Amino acid sequence: MVVYIDLIFAANLLIDGILLWLTGWMLKLRMPWWRLCLSALVGALYVVMMFVPDLSFLYTFVIKFGLSVFMLWIAFGFVSLQSYLRTMGAFYMINFAAAGGILGIHYLLQSSGDIWNGIMFTAAGGYAYRIKIGFWFILAILPLVLICFKMVNSSRVKRERLETYIGEVEVEIGGVSVVCSGLLDTGNRLYDPLTRIPVMVMEASLWDGHLPATWKGRLTQDGADRLLLETDGQSFAWQDRLRLVPYRGVNRGASFMLALKPDLVTIKLGEDTFYSKRVLIGLDGGTLSGDGAYRAIIHPDLTQTESKDAVMTS
């Protein structure tokens, strides 16, 4: 059997470097490139030592764990024990995720014959399974596994950040109450130009059954002013609550949005609850969030009045 130590060294240098870089990216830690290279070099040299018989004592749990501690110290330094333990946890989590991903893909690609060939019977009457994963297979699959891990983690972080601005919205109109999730948009500056009342946008589908049936599917196609004219003279319980709010969309000219005047809007954001009667509910004919995380856009002015009694008496 021929073993190319130079290839093994280069591959492990690359793998260790990627794992360390991904650890720094995950924790948002900056490190000089020479620290990254030096730490990866130490890890790659350790793998090469396995081919020296006299150094077999180095392949124990204590030595392996100590080496990982040393590599992390080289790459990221030591700021505090808490920070160091967090870095170590992230490093091992990424390593285990990479190893598990490689093992899972290898298992999916195996045939039943390969699985049976790997089963060995022990002297005690039991059986064990021997896993043989090729070197080039690991080298080819590892980047794919790590890219998937990076994408999943990025999605998780974005979702966590988004959830800090998502609250529960309850809108009451004429005895009808609708509850949904709403996103607090601090950049929202949509007001009724005449009364300066803030406008909170909601998906019109939340009000199906209470809006005219002829409006369904037409809010994004036909102009809001046209729909408003169609309801003139028709039997619509909330006719006197309808408003026409002008706005300017992104990369669009001036448009109009149909809005309703509610009796009360209640917003629960974290541990705080806000109440407002001075608000309009703009109706959006589409979907505000592709994954359904929220179905309303909360105007920032609505998160300033917390007392329900003060709202009721105003």
C-alpha positions as CSV (number, residue, x, y, z in Angstrom):
1,M,0.0,0.0,0.0
2,V,1.4,3.4,-1.0
3,V,0.6,6.4,1.3
4,Y,1.2,9.9,0.0
5,I,2.0,11.8,3.1
6,D,2.3,15.1,1.3
7,L,-1.3,14.8,0.0
8,I,-2.6,13.8,3.5
9,F,-0.8,16.8,5.0
10,A,-2.1,19.2,2.4
11,A,-5.7,17.9,2.7
12,N,-5.7,18.1,6.5
13,L,-4.1,21.6,6.4
14,L,-7.0,22.7,4.1
15,I,-9.7,21.0,6.2
16,D,-8.4,22.3,9.5
17,G,-8.2,25.8,8.0
18,I,-11.8,25.7,6.8
19,L,-13.1,24.4,10.2
20,L,-11.3,27.1,12.1
21,W,-12.4,29.8,9.7
22,L,-16.0,28.6,10.0
23,T,-15.7,28.7,13.8
24,G,-14.6,32.3,13.6
25,W,-17.3,33.2,11.2
26,M,-20.0,31.6,13.3
27,L,-18.9,33.5,16.5
28,K,-18.0,36.7,14.6
29,L,-14.4,36.5,15.8
30,R,-11.7,38.2,13.8
31,M,-8.3,36.5,13.5
32,P,-5.1,37.3,11.5
33,W,-4.5,35.0,8.6
34,W,-1.2,33.9,10.0
35,R,-2.9,32.7,13.2
36,L,-5.3,30.7,11.1
37,C,-2.5,29.2,9.0
38,L,-0.3,28.4,12.0
39,S,-3.2,26.7,13.8
40,A,-4.1,24.6,10.8
41,L,-0.4,23.7,10.3
42,V,-0.3,22.3,13.9
43,G,-3.3,20.2,13.2
44,A,-1.9,18.9,9.9
45,L,1.4,18.0,11.5
46,Y,-0.3,16.0,14.2
47,V,-2.0,13.8,11.5
48,V,1.3,13.2,9.8
49,M,2.7,11.9,13.2
50,M,0.4,8.9,13.0
51,F,2.8,7.4,10.5
52,V,5.7,7.4,13.1
53,P,5.3,4.2,15.2
54,D,7.3,5.6,18.1
55,L,4.7,8.4,18.5
56,S,1.6,6.2,18.8
57,F,1.2,7.4,22.4
58,L,0.1,10.7,21.1
59,Y,-3.2,9.2,19.9
60,T,-5.0,9.3,23.1
61,F,-8.1,11.3,24.2
62,V,-6.1,13.6,26.5
63,I,-3.5,14.4,23.8
64,K,-6.2,14.9,21.1
65,F,-8.3,17.2,23.4
66,G,-5.2,19.1,24.4
67,L,-4.2,19.6,20.8
68,S,-7.6,21.1,20.0
69,V,-7.2,23.5,23.0
70,F,-3.8,24.5,21.7
71,M,-5.1,25.0,18.1
72,L,-7.9,27.3,19.3
73,W,-5.5,29.3,21.5
74,I,-3.2,29.8,18.5
75,A,-6.1,30.8,16.2
76,F,-8.2,33.0,18.5
77,G,-6.0,33.7,21.6
78,F,-7.4,33.7,25.1
79,V,-9.7,36.6,26.2
80,S,-11.7,35.0,29.0
81,L,-12.6,31.5,30.1
82,Q,-16.2,32.0,29.1
83,S,-15.3,33.2,25.6
84,Y,-12.8,30.3,25.2
85,L,-15.3,27.7,26.2
86,R,-17.8,29.2,23.8
87,T,-15.3,29.0,21.0
88,M,-14.4,25.4,21.8
89,G,-18.1,24.4,21.8
90,A,-18.6,26.0,18.4
91,F,-15.5,24.3,17.1
92,Y,-16.5,20.8,18.2
93,M,-20.1,21.4,17.0
94,I,-18.9,22.2,13.5
95,N,-16.5,19.2,13.5
96,F,-19.3,16.9,14.6
97,A,-21.7,18.4,12.1
98,A,-19.1,17.9,9.3
99,A,-18.3,14.3,10.4
100,G,-22.0,13.4,10.7
101,G,-22.8,14.9,7.3
102,I,-20.0,13.0,5.6
103,L,-21.1,9.7,7.3
104,G,-24.7,10.3,6.4
105,I,-24.0,11.0,2.7
106,H,-21.7,8.0,2.6
107,Y,-24.4,5.8,4.0
108,L,-27.0,7.1,1.5
109,L,-24.7,6.3,-1.4
110,Q,-24.0,2.7,-0.2
111,S,-25.7,-0.3,-1.7
112,S,-27.0,-3.2,0.3
113,G,-24.0,-5.3,-0.7
114,D,-21.5,-2.7,0.6
115,I,-23.4,-2.7,4.0
116,W,-23.3,-6.5,4.3
117,N,-19.6,-6.6,3.4
118,G,-18.9,-4.2,6.3
119,I,-20.5,-6.4,8.9
120,M,-18.2,-8.5,11.1
121,F,-19.2,-11.1,13.7
122,T,-17.3,-11.0,17.0
123,A,-16.1,-13.9,19.1
124,A,-18.8,-13.2,21.7
125,G,-21.5,-13.8,19.1
126,G,-22.3,-10.2,18.4
127,Y,-21.6,-8.2,15.3
128,A,-19.9,-4.9,14.4
129,Y,-20.0,-2.7,11.4
130,R,-16.8,-1.5,9.8
131,I,-17.0,1.9,8.1
132,K,-14.5,2.5,5.3
133,I,-14.7,6.0,3.8
134,G,-12.3,7.0,1.1
135,F,-9.9,9.9,1.5
136,W,-11.0,11.6,-1.7
137,F,-14.7,11.1,-0.8
138,I,-14.1,13.0,2.4
139,L,-12.2,15.7,0.6
140,A,-15.0,16.1,-2.0
141,I,-18.0,16.0,0.3
142,L,-16.6,18.1,3.2
143,P,-17.0,21.5,1.4
144,L,-20.6,20.7,0.5
145,V,-21.4,19.7,4.1
146,L,-19.8,22.8,5.5
147,I,-21.6,25.1,3.0
148,C,-24.9,23.5,4.0
149,F,-24.1,24.0,7.6
150,K,-23.2,27.7,7.0
151,M,-26.5,28.3,5.1
152,V,-28.6,26.6,7.8
153,N,-26.8,28.6,10.6
154,S,-27.2,31.9,8.6
155,S,-30.9,31.2,8.2
156,R,-31.2,30.5,11.9
157,V,-29.5,33.7,12.9
158,K,-31.6,35.8,10.5
159,R,-34.7,34.2,11.9
160,E,-33.7,34.9,15.5
161,R,-33.0,38.5,14.7
162,L,-36.3,38.8,12.9
163,E,-38.2,37.3,15.8
164,T,-37.1,40.1,18.1
165,Y,-39.2,42.4,16.0
166,I,-42.2,40.1,15.6
167,G,-45.2,40.5,17.9
168,E,-48.8,39.4,18.1
169,V,-51.3,41.8,16.6
170,E,-55.0,41.8,17.3
171,V,-57.4,44.1,15.3
172,E,-61.0,44.7,16.3
173,I,-63.5,46.1,13.8
174,G,-67.2,46.1,14.3
175,G,-67.2,43.1,16.7
176,V,-64.8,41.1,14.4
177,S,-61.4,40.3,15.9
178,V,-58.4,39.1,13.8
179,V,-55.1,37.9,15.3
180,C,-51.9,37.5,13.4
181,S,-48.1,37.9,13.7
182,G,-46.8,41.4,12.9
183,L,-43.3,42.7,12.1
184,L,-42.2,46.0,13.6
185,D,-40.8,48.0,10.8
186,T,-38.9,51.0,12.2
187,G,-38.5,52.4,8.8
188,N,-42.3,52.5,8.1
189,R,-43.5,56.1,7.7
190,L,-46.8,55.5,6.1
191,Y,-49.5,58.0,7.3
192,D,-52.8,59.3,6.1
193,P,-51.7,62.6,4.6
194,L,-54.8,64.5,5.8
195,T,-55.1,63.3,9.4
196,R,-51.5,62.1,9.9
197,I,-52.9,58.8,11.3
198,P,-50.3,56.0,11.1
199,V,-51.1,53.1,8.7
200,M,-50.5,49.5,9.7
201,V,-50.5,47.1,6.7
202,M,-52.2,43.7,6.9
203,E,-52.8,40.9,4.4
204,A,-56.3,41.3,3.0
205,S,-56.8,37.5,3.1
206,L,-57.1,37.8,6.9
207,W,-60.4,39.6,6.4
208,D,-61.9,37.1,3.9
209,G,-65.6,36.8,4.6
210,H,-65.9,40.4,5.8
211,L,-64.8,42.2,2.7
212,P,-66.8,42.3,-0.6
213,A,-66.5,39.1,-2.5
214,T,-65.7,41.0,-5.7
215,W,-62.5,42.3,-4.1
216,K,-60.9,38.9,-3.8
217,G,-57.8,38.6,-5.9
218,R,-58.1,42.1,-7.3
219,L,-56.4,44.3,-4.7
220,T,-53.0,43.8,-6.4
221,Q,-54.4,44.0,-9.9
222,D,-57.0,46.8,-9.9
223,G,-56.6,50.2,-8.4
224,A,-57.8,50.7,-4.9
225,D,-59.8,53.8,-6.0
226,R,-61.6,51.7,-8.6
227,L,-62.6,49.1,-5.9
228,L,-63.8,51.8,-3.7
229,L,-66.1,53.2,-6.4
230,E,-67.5,49.8,-7.0
231,T,-68.7,49.6,-3.3
232,D,-70.5,52.9,-3.6
233,G,-74.2,52.2,-3.0
234,Q,-73.6,48.5,-2.3
235,S,-74.4,46.8,1.0
236,F,-71.1,46.8,2.9
237,A,-71.1,46.9,6.7
238,W,-67.8,48.7,6.9
239,Q,-68.5,51.3,4.1
240,D,-68.1,54.2,6.5
241,R,-64.7,52.8,7.7
242,L,-63.1,52.8,4.3
243,R,-60.2,55.1,3.6
244,L,-58.1,55.7,0.5
245,V,-54.4,56.2,1.5
246,P,-51.9,57.4,-1.1
247,Y,-48.4,56.0,-0.9
248,R,-45.3,55.6,-3.0
249,G,-43.9,52.0,-3.4
250,V,-40.4,50.9,-4.1
251,N,-39.5,51.5,-7.8
252,R,-43.1,52.5,-8.3
253,G,-45.0,55.7,-8.8
254,A,-47.8,57.1,-6.5
255,S,-50.5,54.5,-5.8
256,F,-53.5,54.2,-3.5
257,M,-54.1,51.6,-0.7
258,L,-57.5,50.7,0.7
259,A,-57.6,51.0,4.5
260,L,-60.1,50.4,7.3
261,K,-60.6,52.3,10.5
262,P,-60.5,49.8,13.4
263,D,-62.1,50.1,16.8
264,L,-58.9,49.0,18.6
265,V,-55.5,47.6,17.8
266,T,-53.6,45.6,20.4
267,I,-49.9,44.7,19.9
268,K,-47.9,42.3,22.1
269,L,-44.2,42.8,21.6
270,G,-42.0,40.8,24.0
271,E,-43.3,41.6,27.5
272,D,-44.9,44.8,26.5
273,T,-48.5,45.4,25.3
274,F,-49.5,48.4,23.3
275,Y,-53.0,49.7,22.5
276,S,-54.1,52.2,19.8
277,K,-57.4,53.5,18.3
278,R,-55.7,56.1,16.2
279,V,-54.6,53.9,13.4
280,L,-55.7,52.7,9.9
281,I,-55.4,49.1,8.7
282,G,-54.0,49.1,5.1
283,L,-55.0,46.1,3.0
284,D,-52.3,44.3,1.0
285,G,-53.5,41.9,-1.6
286,G,-50.4,39.8,-1.6
287,T,-48.2,37.9,0.9
288,L,-46.0,40.1,3.2
289,S,-43.7,37.2,4.2
290,G,-42.7,34.3,1.9
291,D,-42.4,31.9,4.9
292,G,-45.4,33.1,6.7
293,A,-43.4,34.5,9.6
294,Y,-45.6,37.6,9.8
295,R,-48.8,38.9,8.1
296,A,-48.8,42.5,9.2
297,I,-46.4,45.4,9.2
298,I,-46.5,47.3,12.5
299,H,-46.0,51.1,12.4
300,P,-43.4,52.2,15.0
301,D,-45.8,54.9,16.3
302,L,-48.1,52.1,17.5
303,T,-45.6,50.9,20.1
304,Q,-45.7,54.0,22.2
305,T,-49.1,53.8,23.9
306,E,-49.2,51.1,26.5
307,S,-52.2,52.0,28.7
308,K,-55.5,50.6,27.5
309,D,-57.5,52.9,29.8
310,A,-55.8,55.9,28.3
311,V,-56.7,54.7,24.8
312,M,-60.3,54.0,25.7
313,T,-60.8,57.4,27.2
314,S,-59.2,59.3,24.4
